[in-house]
Amino acid sequence: MLATAACAQVARVDITQRGELLHAKHFGDIGAYEWLEGRAHFTLDPLNPKNDAIVDLKLAPRNAQGLVAYSADIAILRPRDASRANGVVVFDVVNRGRHTILEYLNRGNRSAPAWSEAFVGDDFLLKQGVTLVWLGWQQDLPPLDGYLRMAGPRINGLNGRVWGEFTVASRVADMSLGDRLSIPYAVADVNEPTRWLGLSPSRALAPKPIPNHHWAFARMDKGTRVPDPLRVQVEGGFVPGAIYQFAYNTRDPQIAGLALAGVRDLMSWIRHDAGAIVRGTHAYAFGISQSGRFLRQFLYEGFNEDLAGRPVFDAMMVHIAGGARRGFNERFAQPSRTTGSRVFPFTDNEQKDAETGEAGGLLTRARAAKVAPKIFYTHSSWEYWGSGASATHTTMNGGDIDIPATSCVYSFAGTQHVPARLPLKEAPTTRGQLAHNPLDYRPSLRALYVALDQWTRENVAPPASRYPRIAERSLVARAALNTAGLTGINVPENAQPVFRLDNGEKEPGIAAIVPPKVGKPYTVLLPQLDNDGNELPGIRMPALAAPLATYSGWNLRSPAIGGPRELLQLIGGMRPFARTRDEAIPGDERPAITERYTSRNAYLERIAREANTLVKERLLLKEDLPQIAADAGVMWDMVMQGRRDGL
């Protein structure tokens, strides 16, 4: 429908579909929005020193002009009347190809049909007049509707080795070598003698190799083993709950670092090229989980400086990424995997690891170029238990780090990685020993977005960082955790460990030891608990400040899916208080609900008080109070009616 010419880095943007959002619905004073979808085409100069950080770029095939060409899916949501836009372009880093920001800040549902009312959610972002931009950046995704992908050249004939891990919830015969939906690198030779598959009962223990004659790169087809370079099969099926690790030889790597350059160059075009399809005076980035890891790598590699030396993003919301960043700019990168992604440095500030001699900080390059953005780092409780979040704000020798003036850190106490929706529905593969955690931190995330916007555009100081600290004894080792409120339930023996990994790199991003050698673990610390078993530090949502239950960022795997001493990945837990003292189990000293609140109305009044306190602290928005009250009423009814199977 439309081809937009651009600068040397963004060659053109082809818009193939466009439409009025929700039948030209008006969003406050901004009016109607329109959506656009298409393909962005890029070129990259491999001889430009500012592209030197891209691993293997100089080995990539070039076009007649000596440039490396690639392309990516693009989507845009913008005010139909450009004069009504507020000048802010928010780049939403897609998560495994899917939009995220509408689900987290607009109460949308990314599983709904694109641009539908359910997909878009409410009017929170749109009534402000923001422009939203998405770009596919992952090259190993399948061609599925609704997924944004990148397509780039491979380096044919180049050999290497990859590794990964997986856990199953039932005794399946074979598994993909890719993570989730990602397409794995194919095994170069299914009979290679150096192939490796190991098994461990715990992430804290090294895997033991399984003899090669007991497994194969294959799939089972009607009881027959069929060689398959994309799958692995083991005799008798994989053991539920066990942790499997594999390694094999492959060839023809994609140039994963093109993703970092694509984001840099697209946003530079939008900000500075008069012919860009959308324009903005301010640019923000939003990324959750994998997408947050992407932003941490983007900062570390120096990509917040464009080719003209200007800042790319003014501000970032880096959400639930924990201490992870790697997987986006290595030879044979597998960006969907978290295996091996938690690597030094963890903090914005420069540090040195005395154990390995490594030194650095996430913002070292950005500060040197004077392009450091304003950053909000936000964590759920899961990131402390499962992703080494404490390392992002502590020193290597066990103290609190001084957070830079350009950054803030907020933790959402007692929450799991991705908020669950009520009523809770547990899939057979995600069964825990506790019900899933229903605490929803997204209302506070909305308030923080407003604060970040005000800080960036109006220089209004943000709410003070709120997270667990060693000096306040609210960030502690597992052995010092107060477990008084956890009587009668199994508690993890330790948080998920984060190990130093030696992959023998002589050149950045090119591993010589696969899988890497495992060294000493980094220190992992946890938020302290009160006598109800609820976390003390961080932002305590009203439902935690006026609790009906103990809420945890962790949940142990159900024996039904194996590994009952291991953490259920990304999932937290909830254990309701007894309704009356008579219902309490022996040893449970947590006050019963009727001992805490005289009635449903009294409970909701307490919720309102806690919510209004957060409004005054700019950690909730007044407009979200009715929804918070409604959610609290649903929780009260479910707990007090004894419908715990629905929690």
C-alpha positions as CSV (number, residue, x, y, z in Angstrom):
1,M,0.0,0.0,0.0
2,L,2.8,2.4,0.9
3,A,6.5,2.4,0.5
4,T,8.4,5.0,2.5
5,A,12.0,5.8,1.5
6,A,14.4,6.5,4.3
7,C,18.1,7.0,5.2
8,A,20.9,4.6,4.5
9,Q,20.2,2.4,7.5
10,V,16.4,2.2,7.0
11,A,16.2,1.6,3.3
12,R,12.4,1.7,3.1
13,V,9.3,0.8,5.0
14,D,6.5,-1.0,3.0
15,I,3.1,-0.6,4.6
16,T,0.9,-3.5,3.4
17,Q,-2.1,-3.2,5.7
18,R,-3.7,-0.3,7.6
19,G,-7.1,0.4,9.3
20,E,-9.0,2.5,11.7
21,L,-8.7,1.2,15.3
22,L,-11.9,0.0,16.8
23,H,-14.1,1.6,14.0
24,A,-12.6,5.0,14.6
25,K,-13.3,5.1,18.3
26,H,-12.2,8.4,19.9
27,F,-9.8,8.3,22.8
28,G,-10.4,11.5,24.7
29,D,-9.0,14.6,23.1
30,I,-6.7,12.6,20.9
31,G,-9.5,11.3,18.7
32,A,-9.2,8.2,16.6
33,Y,-6.2,6.0,16.1
34,E,-5.0,4.0,13.1
35,W,-2.9,0.9,12.9
36,L,-0.4,0.0,10.2
37,E,1.5,-3.2,9.5
38,G,4.2,-3.9,7.0
39,R,7.9,-4.6,6.4
40,A,11.0,-2.5,7.3
41,H,14.1,-3.0,5.1
42,F,17.5,-2.1,6.5
43,T,21.1,-1.9,5.3
44,L,24.1,-1.9,7.5
45,D,27.7,-0.8,6.8
46,P,30.0,-3.5,8.2
47,L,33.0,-1.1,8.0
48,N,31.4,1.5,10.2
49,P,33.2,1.3,13.6
50,K,29.9,1.9,15.4
51,N,28.7,-1.5,14.1
52,D,31.8,-3.4,15.3
53,A,29.9,-4.7,18.4
54,I,27.7,-6.9,16.1
55,V,29.2,-10.4,16.2
56,D,30.1,-11.8,12.8
57,L,28.9,-8.8,10.9
58,K,32.1,-8.6,8.9
59,L,31.5,-12.2,7.7
60,A,28.0,-11.5,6.4
61,P,27.2,-11.5,2.7
62,R,27.0,-8.0,1.2
63,N,25.0,-6.4,-1.6
64,A,26.4,-4.5,-4.6
65,Q,26.9,-1.4,-2.4
66,G,28.9,-3.4,0.1
67,L,26.2,-3.3,2.7
68,V,24.5,-6.0,4.7
69,A,20.7,-6.1,4.0
70,Y,18.0,-7.5,6.3
71,S,14.3,-6.9,7.0
72,A,11.7,-7.2,9.8
73,D,8.0,-7.0,10.4
74,I,6.8,-3.7,11.7
75,A,3.6,-2.5,13.3
76,I,2.5,1.0,14.3
77,L,-0.4,2.4,16.3
78,R,-0.7,6.2,15.9
79,P,-3.2,9.0,16.3
80,R,-5.0,9.5,13.0
81,D,-4.5,13.3,13.4
82,A,-0.8,13.6,13.8
83,S,-1.1,17.1,15.3
84,R,-2.8,15.6,18.3
85,A,0.0,13.2,19.2
86,N,1.9,14.1,22.3
87,G,5.3,13.6,20.8
88,V,6.1,10.4,22.6
89,V,7.0,7.3,20.6
90,V,7.0,4.2,22.7
91,F,8.9,1.2,21.3
92,D,7.5,-2.0,22.6
93,V,10.1,-4.7,22.4
94,V,8.1,-7.7,21.2
95,N,8.4,-10.9,23.4
96,R,9.0,-14.0,21.3
97,G,7.3,-12.1,18.5
98,R,4.3,-10.9,20.5
99,H,3.2,-7.4,21.5
100,T,3.4,-6.8,25.3
101,I,2.8,-3.2,26.3
102,L,-1.0,-3.2,25.7
103,E,-1.3,-6.2,28.0
104,Y,0.8,-4.7,30.8
105,L,-0.2,-1.0,30.6
106,N,-3.6,-1.1,28.8
107,R,-5.2,-4.2,30.4
108,G,-5.2,-5.8,26.9
109,N,-4.9,-9.4,25.9
110,R,-2.2,-10.2,23.4
111,S,-3.8,-13.6,22.7
112,A,-6.9,-11.9,21.3
113,P,-7.2,-11.0,17.6
114,A,-4.9,-8.1,16.7
115,W,-6.4,-4.6,17.0
116,S,-9.6,-6.0,18.6
117,E,-11.1,-4.4,21.7
118,A,-9.7,-7.2,23.9
119,F,-6.3,-6.9,22.3
120,V,-6.1,-3.1,22.8
121,G,-7.5,-3.0,26.3
122,D,-8.6,0.3,27.8
123,D,-7.7,3.8,26.8
124,F,-4.8,4.4,29.3
125,L,-2.0,4.9,26.7
126,L,-4.1,6.1,23.8
127,K,-5.8,8.9,25.6
128,Q,-2.4,10.3,26.3
129,G,-1.6,10.6,22.5
130,V,1.4,8.2,22.4
131,T,2.5,6.5,19.3
132,L,3.3,2.8,19.6
133,V,5.9,1.0,17.4
134,W,6.8,-2.6,17.2
135,L,9.6,-4.3,15.2
136,G,10.3,-8.0,14.7
137,W,13.8,-8.7,16.0
138,Q,14.0,-12.5,16.5
139,Q,15.0,-14.6,13.5
140,D,14.3,-18.1,14.8
141,L,10.5,-17.8,15.2
142,P,8.0,-19.8,13.1
143,P,5.8,-18.0,10.5
144,L,2.7,-17.7,12.6
145,D,-0.1,-15.1,12.4
146,G,0.4,-12.3,14.8
147,Y,4.1,-12.9,15.3
148,L,6.6,-10.2,14.3
149,R,9.9,-11.6,13.0
150,M,13.2,-10.5,11.5
151,A,14.9,-12.1,8.4
152,G,18.6,-11.7,7.9
153,P,21.5,-13.4,6.1
154,R,23.3,-16.5,7.4
155,I,27.0,-17.1,7.3
156,N,27.0,-20.3,5.2
157,G,29.8,-22.8,5.9
158,L,30.6,-21.6,9.4
159,N,30.5,-24.4,12.0
160,G,29.9,-24.3,15.7
161,R,28.2,-25.8,18.7
162,V,25.1,-24.9,20.7
163,W,23.6,-26.0,24.0
164,G,20.4,-25.7,26.0
165,E,18.3,-27.3,28.6
166,F,14.7,-28.3,29.2
167,T,12.4,-29.9,31.8
168,V,9.2,-31.8,31.1
169,A,6.0,-32.2,33.1
170,S,5.1,-35.7,31.7
171,R,7.0,-38.7,30.3
172,V,7.2,-37.5,26.7
173,A,9.2,-39.5,24.2
174,D,10.9,-36.7,22.4
175,M,11.5,-32.9,22.6
176,S,12.3,-30.0,20.3
177,L,15.8,-28.7,20.5
178,G,14.4,-25.2,20.4
179,D,13.0,-23.2,23.3
180,R,9.2,-23.0,23.3
181,L,8.2,-22.1,19.7
182,S,11.6,-21.1,18.5
183,I,13.1,-23.0,15.6
184,P,16.4,-24.6,16.7
185,Y,19.7,-24.8,14.9
186,A,19.7,-28.1,13.1
187,V,22.1,-30.8,14.2
188,A,24.9,-31.0,11.6
189,D,25.2,-34.8,12.0
190,V,22.6,-36.8,14.0
191,N,25.3,-39.5,14.6
192,E,28.1,-37.2,15.7
193,P,30.2,-38.8,18.4
194,T,30.6,-35.6,20.4
195,R,26.9,-35.1,20.9
196,W,25.9,-34.8,24.5
197,L,22.9,-35.2,26.7
198,G,23.0,-35.0,30.5
199,L,20.4,-35.3,33.3
200,S,20.3,-33.6,36.7
201,P,17.7,-33.8,39.5
202,S,18.4,-30.2,40.5
203,R,19.7,-27.0,39.0
204,A,22.2,-26.8,41.8
205,L,23.8,-30.1,40.6
206,A,25.9,-30.7,37.5
207,P,24.2,-33.0,35.0
208,K,25.5,-36.5,34.5
209,P,25.9,-37.7,30.9
210,I,23.4,-40.2,29.4
211,P,25.3,-42.9,27.3
212,N,24.8,-42.1,23.6
213,H,23.2,-45.5,22.8
214,H,20.3,-44.6,25.1
215,W,19.2,-41.5,23.1
216,A,19.3,-39.9,19.7
217,F,18.5,-36.9,17.6
218,A,15.1,-38.2,16.5
219,R,11.4,-38.3,17.0
220,M,9.0,-41.1,17.6
221,D,6.5,-41.8,14.8
222,K,3.9,-44.5,15.6
223,G,6.4,-46.3,17.8
224,T,9.3,-46.0,15.4
225,R,12.4,-43.8,16.0
226,V,12.9,-41.5,13.0
227,P,16.1,-39.4,12.8
228,D,15.4,-35.7,13.2
229,P,18.0,-32.9,13.3
230,L,15.5,-30.7,15.3
231,R,14.5,-33.0,18.1
232,V,16.0,-35.3,20.8
233,Q,14.6,-38.6,21.9
234,V,15.5,-40.8,24.9
235,E,14.7,-44.5,25.6
236,G,11.7,-44.8,27.9
237,G,10.9,-41.1,27.7
238,F,12.1,-38.1,29.6
239,V,11.7,-38.1,33.4
240,P,9.2,-35.5,34.6
241,G,10.9,-32.8,36.7
242,A,14.4,-33.7,35.8
243,I,16.6,-31.1,34.1
244,Y,18.1,-32.2,30.8
245,Q,21.0,-30.4,29.1
246,F,22.2,-31.0,25.6
247,A,25.0,-29.9,23.2
248,Y,25.6,-30.6,19.5
249,N,27.4,-29.4,16.4
250,T,25.6,-27.2,13.9
251,R,26.3,-24.8,11.1
252,D,25.3,-21.6,9.2
253,P,24.7,-19.1,12.1
254,Q,22.3,-16.2,11.8
255,I,23.7,-12.8,12.7
256,A,21.6,-12.2,15.8
257,G,23.1,-8.8,16.6
258,L,21.3,-7.3,13.6
259,A,18.3,-7.1,16.0
260,L,20.1,-4.5,18.2
261,A,21.1,-2.4,15.2
262,G,17.6,-2.6,13.7
263,V,16.0,-1.1,16.8
264,R,18.7,1.6,17.0
265,D,18.4,2.6,13.4
266,L,14.6,2.5,13.2
267,M,14.2,4.7,16.3
268,S,16.9,7.1,15.0
269,W,15.0,7.4,11.7
270,I,11.8,8.1,13.6
271,R,13.4,10.8,15.7
272,H,15.5,12.6,13.1
273,D,14.3,11.9,9.5
274,A,11.7,14.2,8.2
275,G,10.4,11.5,5.9
276,A,9.8,8.9,8.6
277,I,6.4,7.3,8.7
278,V,5.9,8.6,12.3
279,R,7.8,11.3,14.2
280,G,8.5,11.8,17.9
281,T,10.3,14.3,20.1
282,H,10.8,11.7,22.8
283,A,11.4,8.0,22.6
284,Y,10.8,5.4,25.3
285,A,11.5,1.7,25.3
286,F,9.3,-0.9,27.1
287,G,10.4,-4.5,27.6
288,I,9.3,-7.4,29.8
289,S,11.1,-10.6,30.6
290,Q,12.9,-11.6,27.4
291,S,12.3,-8.1,26.0
292,G,13.7,-6.6,29.2
293,R,16.8,-8.8,28.8
294,F,17.1,-7.4,25.2
295,L,17.1,-3.9,26.6
296,R,19.8,-4.7,29.1
297,Q,21.9,-6.1,26.3
298,F,21.1,-3.1,24.1
299,L,22.5,-0.8,26.8
300,Y,25.5,-2.9,27.6
301,E,26.6,-3.2,23.9
302,G,26.3,0.6,23.4
303,F,23.4,0.7,21.1
304,N,21.7,3.6,22.8
305,E,24.0,5.8,20.7
306,D,23.0,6.1,17.0
307,L,25.4,6.3,14.1
308,A,25.5,10.1,14.5
309,G,26.3,10.0,18.2
310,R,22.8,10.9,19.4
311,P,20.7,9.1,22.0
312,V,18.2,6.6,20.7
313,F,15.9,6.3,23.8
314,D,15.3,9.0,26.4
315,A,13.8,6.5,28.8
316,M,13.3,2.8,29.4
317,M,11.1,0.5,31.4
318,V,13.0,-2.7,31.9
319,H,10.6,-5.0,33.6
320,I,11.0,-8.5,35.1
321,A,14.4,-9.1,33.4
322,G,16.2,-9.9,36.7
323,G,19.9,-10.2,36.3
324,A,19.8,-11.6,32.8
325,R,20.9,-10.0,29.5
326,R,22.8,-12.4,27.2
327,G,21.6,-14.3,24.2
328,F,21.1,-11.5,21.6
329,N,24.5,-11.0,20.1
330,E,26.5,-14.1,20.0
331,R,27.4,-16.6,17.3
332,F,24.6,-19.2,17.2
333,A,22.6,-17.1,19.7
334,Q,19.4,-18.6,21.0
335,P,17.5,-15.4,22.2
336,S,14.5,-17.3,23.5
337,R,16.6,-19.3,26.0
338,T,17.4,-18.0,29.5
339,T,20.1,-20.7,29.9
340,G,23.4,-18.9,30.3
341,S,21.8,-15.4,30.1
342,R,22.6,-14.3,33.7
343,V,26.1,-13.1,33.3
344,F,28.3,-10.3,34.7
345,P,28.0,-7.3,34.8
346,F,24.6,-7.1,36.5
347,T,24.6,-3.4,37.6
348,D,24.5,0.0,35.9
349,N,27.7,0.9,37.8
350,E,31.1,-0.3,37.0
351,Q,32.2,-3.3,39.1
352,K,34.9,-5.9,39.1
353,D,34.5,-9.6,39.8
354,A,37.6,-10.5,41.8
355,E,36.9,-14.2,41.1
356,T,37.2,-13.9,37.3
357,G,38.8,-10.5,36.8
358,E,35.9,-9.3,34.7
359,A,35.0,-5.6,35.0
360,G,32.2,-3.5,33.5
361,G,28.7,-2.0,33.9
362,L,25.6,-2.0,31.9
363,L,25.9,1.8,31.4
364,T,29.6,2.1,30.8
365,R,29.3,2.7,27.1
366,A,26.2,4.9,27.3
367,R,27.8,7.1,29.9
368,A,31.0,7.4,27.9
369,A,28.9,8.6,24.9
370,K,26.7,10.8,27.2
371,V,23.5,8.9,26.0
372,A,22.5,7.2,29.2
373,P,18.6,7.1,29.4
374,K,16.4,7.5,32.4
375,I,15.6,3.9,33.4
376,F,13.0,2.2,35.7
377,Y,14.1,-1.4,36.6
378,T,11.1,-3.3,38.0
379,H,11.1,-6.7,39.5
380,S,8.5,-9.2,40.7
381,S,9.4,-11.4,43.6
382,W,10.1,-14.3,41.2
383,E,13.2,-12.5,39.8
384,Y,14.8,-12.6,43.3
385,W,14.1,-16.3,43.6
386,G,14.6,-17.4,40.0
387,S,16.7,-14.8,38.1
388,G,19.3,-13.3,40.4
389,A,17.6,-9.9,40.7
390,S,19.5,-9.0,43.9
391,A,22.7,-8.8,41.9
392,T,21.3,-5.8,39.9
393,H,21.5,-3.6,43.0
394,T,24.3,-5.1,45.2
395,T,28.1,-5.0,45.1
396,M,30.3,-8.0,44.5
397,N,31.5,-7.9,48.1
398,G,28.0,-7.9,49.7
399,G,26.7,-4.4,50.0
400,D,24.1,-2.2,48.6
401,I,25.1,-0.4,45.4
402,D,24.5,3.3,44.9
403,I,21.8,3.5,42.2
404,P,22.8,6.0,39.5
405,A,20.9,9.3,39.4
406,T,19.5,8.3,36.0
407,S,18.0,5.0,37.3
408,C,15.3,3.8,39.7
409,V,14.6,0.3,41.0
410,Y,11.2,-0.9,42.2
411,S,10.2,-4.4,43.3
412,F,6.6,-5.6,43.5
413,A,6.5,-7.5,46.8
414,G,5.1,-11.0,46.8
415,T,4.3,-11.2,43.1
416,Q,5.0,-13.8,40.4
417,H,6.7,-13.1,37.0
418,V,3.6,-12.6,34.9
419,P,0.3,-11.6,36.8
420,A,-2.3,-14.3,36.7
421,R,-5.9,-13.6,35.9
422,L,-8.9,-14.4,38.1
423,P,-10.3,-17.0,38.3
424,L,-7.0,-18.9,38.2
425,K,-6.7,-21.8,35.7
426,E,-3.7,-24.0,36.0
427,A,-2.5,-25.9,33.0
428,P,-1.4,-29.5,33.6
429,T,2.2,-28.5,32.9
430,T,2.3,-25.7,35.4
431,R,0.9,-27.4,38.5
432,G,2.5,-26.2,41.7
433,Q,2.3,-27.3,45.4
434,L,0.5,-24.0,46.0
435,A,-2.2,-22.2,44.0
436,H,-0.8,-19.7,41.5
437,N,-0.2,-16.2,42.8
438,P,-3.1,-13.8,41.8
439,L,-1.5,-10.5,42.9
440,D,-1.6,-8.0,40.0
441,Y,1.1,-5.4,40.0
442,R,0.1,-3.9,36.7
443,P,-1.9,-0.9,38.2
444,S,1.4,0.2,39.8
445,L,3.2,-0.3,36.6
446,R,0.8,2.1,35.0
447,A,1.5,4.7,37.6
448,L,5.3,4.2,37.2
449,Y,4.9,4.8,33.4
450,V,3.3,8.2,34.2
451,A,6.1,9.0,36.6
452,L,8.8,8.1,34.0
453,D,7.0,10.2,31.4
454,Q,6.9,13.2,33.8
455,W,10.5,12.7,34.8
456,T,11.6,12.6,31.2
457,R,9.5,15.4,29.7
458,E,8.9,17.7,32.6
459,N,11.8,16.9,34.9
460,V,9.5,16.0,37.8
461,A,11.4,13.8,40.2
462,P,10.1,10.2,40.2
463,P,9.0,8.3,43.3
464,A,12.0,7.1,45.3
465,S,13.3,3.7,44.5
466,R,11.6,0.9,46.6
467,Y,13.4,-2.4,46.8
468,P,15.0,-4.7,49.3
469,R,18.3,-3.5,50.8
470,I,21.0,-5.3,52.7
471,A,21.6,-2.3,55.0
472,E,17.9,-2.4,56.1
473,R,18.0,-6.2,56.6
474,S,15.2,-6.5,54.1
475,L,17.5,-8.4,51.6
476,V,18.9,-11.5,53.2
477,A,20.4,-14.9,52.5
478,R,18.0,-17.9,52.4
479,A,19.2,-19.1,55.8
480,A,18.1,-15.8,57.4
481,L,14.6,-15.8,55.9
482,N,11.8,-15.5,58.4
483,T,9.7,-18.6,57.8
484,A,7.3,-18.2,60.7
485,G,4.3,-17.7,58.3
486,L,5.2,-20.7,56.2
487,T,4.3,-23.5,58.6
488,G,2.8,-26.5,57.0
489,I,4.1,-25.9,53.4
490,N,7.3,-27.0,51.7
491,V,9.7,-24.1,51.3
492,P,12.5,-24.0,48.7
493,E,15.8,-24.9,50.2
494,N,17.5,-22.2,48.1
495,A,16.9,-19.7,45.4
496,Q,17.7,-20.8,41.9
497,P,21.5,-20.5,41.7
498,V,23.4,-18.2,39.3
499,F,26.8,-19.6,38.3
500,R,29.8,-18.0,36.8
501,L,30.2,-19.5,33.3
502,D,33.4,-19.8,31.3
503,N,32.8,-20.4,27.6
504,G,36.4,-19.8,26.6
505,E,35.7,-16.6,24.6
506,K,38.8,-15.2,22.9
507,E,36.6,-12.9,20.8
508,P,33.3,-11.4,22.2
509,G,30.3,-13.5,21.5
510,I,32.2,-16.5,20.1
511,A,32.3,-19.4,22.5
512,A,35.0,-22.0,22.5
513,I,33.7,-24.2,25.3
514,V,30.1,-25.5,24.8
515,P,28.5,-26.1,27.3
516,P,30.5,-23.6,29.4
517,K,32.5,-24.6,32.4
518,V,30.5,-23.9,35.6
519,G,32.3,-21.9,38.2
520,K,31.4,-20.5,41.6
521,P,27.9,-19.2,42.1
522,Y,27.2,-15.5,42.5
523,T,25.5,-14.4,45.8
524,V,21.7,-14.6,45.5
525,L,19.8,-12.7,48.2
526,L,16.0,-12.7,48.9
527,P,13.4,-10.2,50.2
528,Q,12.7,-10.7,53.9
529,L,9.3,-11.9,55.1
530,D,6.9,-10.8,57.9
531,N,5.2,-13.2,60.2
532,D,2.4,-13.9,57.7
533,G,5.1,-15.1,55.2
534,N,4.6,-12.0,53.0
535,E,7.4,-9.9,51.8
536,L,8.2,-6.7,53.7
537,P,10.2,-4.6,51.2
538,G,9.2,-3.1,47.9
539,I,5.9,-1.8,46.6
540,R,3.2,-3.7,48.5
541,M,0.0,-3.7,46.5
542,P,-3.2,-3.2,48.5
543,A,-4.0,-6.9,48.4
544,L,-0.7,-7.7,50.0
545,A,-0.8,-4.8,52.5
546,A,-4.3,-6.0,53.5
547,P,-3.8,-9.7,52.9
548,L,-6.2,-12.7,52.7
549,A,-3.3,-15.1,52.2
550,T,0.5,-15.6,52.1
551,Y,1.7,-14.7,48.6
552,S,5.1,-15.9,47.3
553,G,7.1,-15.3,44.2
554,W,8.1,-18.9,44.3
555,N,6.1,-22.2,44.0
556,L,7.5,-25.7,44.1
557,R,6.6,-28.1,41.4
558,S,3.7,-30.5,42.2
559,P,4.7,-34.1,42.6
560,A,2.3,-34.8,39.7
561,I,4.7,-33.1,37.3
562,G,7.9,-34.3,38.9
563,G,10.8,-32.4,40.6
564,P,8.9,-31.5,43.8
565,R,11.9,-29.9,45.4
566,E,12.5,-27.6,42.3
567,L,11.0,-24.2,41.6
568,L,8.1,-24.0,39.2
569,Q,9.5,-21.7,36.6
570,L,8.1,-18.1,36.6
571,I,5.2,-19.1,38.8
572,G,4.5,-17.8,42.4
573,G,2.2,-19.2,45.0
574,M,-0.7,-18.4,47.3
575,R,-1.8,-20.0,50.6
576,P,-5.0,-18.5,52.0
577,F,-5.3,-17.7,55.7
578,A,-7.8,-19.8,57.6
579,R,-11.3,-18.2,57.5
580,T,-11.7,-18.8,61.2
581,R,-9.3,-19.8,64.0
582,D,-11.0,-23.2,64.2
583,E,-10.1,-23.9,60.5
584,A,-6.4,-23.3,61.0
585,I,-4.1,-26.3,60.7
586,P,-1.9,-27.2,63.7
587,G,1.1,-24.8,63.9
588,D,-0.4,-22.2,61.6
589,E,-0.1,-19.0,63.8
590,R,-1.2,-16.6,61.1
591,P,-4.3,-14.8,62.3
592,A,-7.5,-16.0,60.6
593,I,-9.4,-13.8,58.3
594,T,-12.2,-13.2,60.8
595,E,-9.6,-12.1,63.3
596,R,-8.2,-9.5,60.9
597,Y,-11.4,-8.1,59.4
598,T,-14.9,-7.8,61.0
599,S,-16.7,-8.0,57.6
600,R,-16.3,-7.8,53.8
601,N,-16.9,-4.1,54.0
602,A,-14.3,-3.7,56.7
603,Y,-11.8,-5.5,54.4
604,L,-12.6,-3.4,51.4
605,E,-12.3,-0.2,53.5
606,R,-8.8,-1.4,54.5
607,I,-8.0,-2.0,50.8
608,A,-9.1,1.5,50.0
609,R,-6.9,3.0,52.7
610,E,-3.9,1.1,51.4
611,A,-4.6,2.0,47.8
612,N,-5.0,5.7,48.6
613,T,-1.7,5.7,50.4
614,L,-0.1,4.4,47.2
615,V,-1.9,7.1,45.2
616,K,-0.3,9.7,47.4
617,E,3.1,8.1,46.9
618,R,2.5,8.2,43.1
619,L,2.6,4.4,42.9
620,L,-1.0,4.0,41.9
621,L,-3.4,6.2,39.8
622,K,-6.6,7.4,41.3
623,E,-8.5,6.2,38.1
624,D,-7.4,2.6,38.9
625,L,-9.0,2.5,42.4
626,P,-12.4,1.1,41.3
627,Q,-10.7,-1.8,39.5
628,I,-8.5,-2.6,42.6
629,A,-11.6,-2.6,44.8
630,A,-13.5,-4.9,42.4
631,D,-10.6,-7.3,42.3
632,A,-10.3,-7.3,46.1
633,G,-14.1,-8.1,46.3
634,V,-13.6,-11.1,44.0
635,M,-10.7,-12.4,46.1
636,W,-12.7,-12.0,49.3
637,D,-15.7,-13.9,47.9
638,M,-13.5,-16.7,46.6
639,V,-11.6,-17.2,49.8
640,M,-14.6,-16.8,52.2
641,Q,-16.8,-19.1,50.1
642,G,-14.2,-21.8,50.3
643,R,-13.8,-22.0,46.5
644,R,-10.1,-22.5,46.8
645,D,-10.0,-24.7,43.7
646,G,-10.8,-21.5,41.8
647,L,-7.8,-19.6,43.3
